[in-house]
């Protein structure tokens, strides 16, 4: 899977040094996790080899998070304990301390949620964290997951027995983006737009059906009534550029403004 800044891929043996250096050897990273800090590169090699051995299973979901600008893995994210009867799966993740509080884990989690719903057709995705680690819960909230309660002394991590805060999102929630932000808070409108369009495929919205093409053609028809040769067009909220590109190809000078990184990337590829 690929996002604006990240590549989520399977592990290979050559990733052991990056895993050890970037997150697995840091006590602060594993503080609220259930596995111990790696004492050597060999420990990281053993973990990666176990993952690689399990990739033959069709229901094994384990990715390394590669930051494109760094070119190496900086963390991992996984889908655990898939339940076929409930069509449910739990997500766990961690990332190197140097990359905390930069929106990277939110970006990775959004991509995995999208994959598990759209490609794997799960109905329910869950995640949990130690309440003493609230930043992990903030990532879940930003991805539209709903807080479902805290169970007391129900888990154990490297700090010992702990309470567990539980979050979940249903496929129906994800498929209704107009409602996904209910109860969530965003620092600004840009963050809201980025989160919304990480879940919407705006690039194909106007081509996915005959009804969508009617919307496009009707909009174009009304806009063209107000255009004269040499008209300059400013497309504010250009999305993936469907209208901007149409009029640019007609010979108009078009300037486009868009906040969503995902839409901008699709625009640039068109």
N, C-alpha and C positions, 0 to 999 in steps of 0.2 A: 504494500500500500504506500501511496505517496501523498504528501500534503505540501503546503507552501514551503515549509522549512524542513520537513522530515521525510525520511524513508523508513518504513517499518518492514523488516525482512526477517527471514529465518537466520539462525545462528550458524556459523561455520567455526571450525577449530581455531582458525587464525584470529578470532575475536577475543581470545582469552586475555591477552595483555590489556586490551582496551577495557574489557569488563573489570579486570582487577584494578587498573589505574583510575578509571573514571567513576566507579561507584561501589563495587563490591568490597573494597578494602577500607571503606570509610565508615567508622562506627556511627557517625551522625546519620548516614543514609539508612542503615539497618536498625536504628534505634527502636523503631516501632514495628519492625518486621519479624517474621518467625524463623528466619534462617540466620546463622551466625556470620559475622564478618569473615571474609576470606583472608586467610593468613599468608597465602602464596598464590602465584599464578597457576600452580598446579591444581589448587582447589577450584579456581575458575575454569580450568580445562575440564575437570571432572564434571562440573555442573553443565557446561556447554555440551559435552559429549552425551550426557543423559538426555538433554533436550533433543539433540540430533538423532539419537536412537529412537525417540518417540515420534519423530516427524512422519514415520511410515503410517501412523494412525490418522485416519481421516478427521477425527474429532479432537485433534491436539492443536491448541491455539497458543503459540508462544512466539513473540516477536522481539527483536532488538530494535531500539529506537536510535536511528542514525540521524544526527544533525548534519544537514548537507554542508553547511559552512565549515564544519569541523572534519567531516569525512570519516568519522568513527562512531561506534555505538557509545551512547552516553547514559543508557538506561534500558529497561525492559518493561514489557507489558504483556499480560497473558489472560486467556480465558480459561477458567478452572472449573472442574467438576460439572461438565454439562449434564443436564437432567433431561432425557428424552421425553419422559412422561409429562413433565411440566413445561417443556420447551424453554428451559431456563439455563443460564450460565452466569458465573461470577467472574468479575474482572479484578485483577490485582496489578500493581505497577510500582516502579521505583525509578528514580533518576538521580544522577550525580549532583552533588551539592552546588557545584559551580553554575548549574543551570536551573536552580530553583527560582520561582517567582518571575518567570519570563513567559508564562503562558504555554510552554512547550508541552507539559504533560496534558494540559487541557486539549491541545491540538491533537496529541496522540490518542487520547481517550475518545474524542469525537470520531476519529477515523475508525477506531476499532468498534465502537458502538454501531456506526453506519454499516460496517462490514458484517457484523454479527446479525443485524436485523435484515439487511437487504440481500446479502449473499447467502448467509447460513439460515435465515428465516427463523431465528429464535424469537420467542414472544416476550420474554422477560430477562432483563440483564440486571444483576445486582453487584454491589460493592460494599465494603465495610472498612471502618478504620477505628483506631483507638481515639476516643474523644480528646486525649491529650495531644493529638496531632491534627488540629483543626484544618490545617492547610490542605490535607488530603480530602477532607469533606468539601472544602471550597471548590476543588476541581470537579468533584461529582456534581455539585449544584450547578456549576457553569455549563455542564454538559446536559442539563435537563433532568438529572436524576433527583428523585423525591426522597426526602428523609422519612423513614418509616418507623423510627424509634431506636432506643438504646437499650440493650440487654445488659444487665449488671453482672460483672465478673463472669462473663461467658466466653472469654477468649484468653489466649496466652501469647505474648510476644517476648522480645528480648528484655522487656522491663518487668516481666512476670505476668501474673494473672491480671486481666484488664477488662474494663467495660468495652462494649462493641457498639458503635453507631452504624446503623444499617440504611442503605440507600438502594433505590431500584428505579428502573424506567421500563415501561411497556412499549411494545412496538406501536400500539395505538397512540401513545403519547408522542412518539417520535414522528409518526405520520401526520400529526396535526400541529405543524410548526406555529400556527397562529396562536396556539394556546400554550406553547412550551415555556414561555417566559413567566407564566403566572407563578407568583411566589418567589421569583428569582430577582436578584439585584445585579446591576452592571454599573461599572464606574462611569461609563459614558455611552453615548449612542453608537460610537464606533465599535466598542466591544460587543454591544447587542447585535449589530449588523453582522460582525464577523462570526459570532456564534450561530446566528440564524442561518446564514448562507453556508456554513460548514455542513448543514443538514439538508439543504435544498440543492438540487441539481438544476440550477438556473440555466446552465448551458444547453440543456435539452428540453426545457419546459415548453418552448414555443414550437417544438417539432414532434412532440411525442404523440399527438393525435390530430385528427381532422379539426376538432373543435379548437385546439390550440392554434392551428394555422389560420382558422377564421379570425381568432383574436388578433394575430399578427397582421393579416391582410387588411382587416378593418381599421386597425390603428394607422397603418401606413397610408391607407386611402384618405383618412381625415387629415393627417399631417400634410400630405402632398397638396391639399387645397390651399395651404398658406405659404407654399414655397415658390420662389421665383429663381430663375437662373442666377447663380452667384450667391445665393443665400448661405449664411453661415449658421450652423446648428450647434447648440450646446446641449448635450444629452446628460442631464443630471440624474444620477442613479442609473447608470448605463447597463447594469447587470453584466451579463456575459457578452454584451456588445451586439446583439442580434439587430437592433434598430440602427445603431451607429454604423455598423459595417454595411448594412443595406444602403443607407443614404450616401455613405462615402463612395461606394461602388457606383452610385448614380452620378457622381461628380461633385457633390456638395462638400464644402469644407466643414468637417465635423470635429468638435472637441468633446471628449467624453470624461465624465467624472464618476468614480465608483470607489466605495470604501472596502468592499469585500476582497480580500486577497485571492480567494478561490475564484471569484468571478474575473478578476483582473488577469489571473493566470490563464483562464479559458479564453478570454478576449485576445490575449497576446498570441495564443496558439492558432487562432482562427485566420 
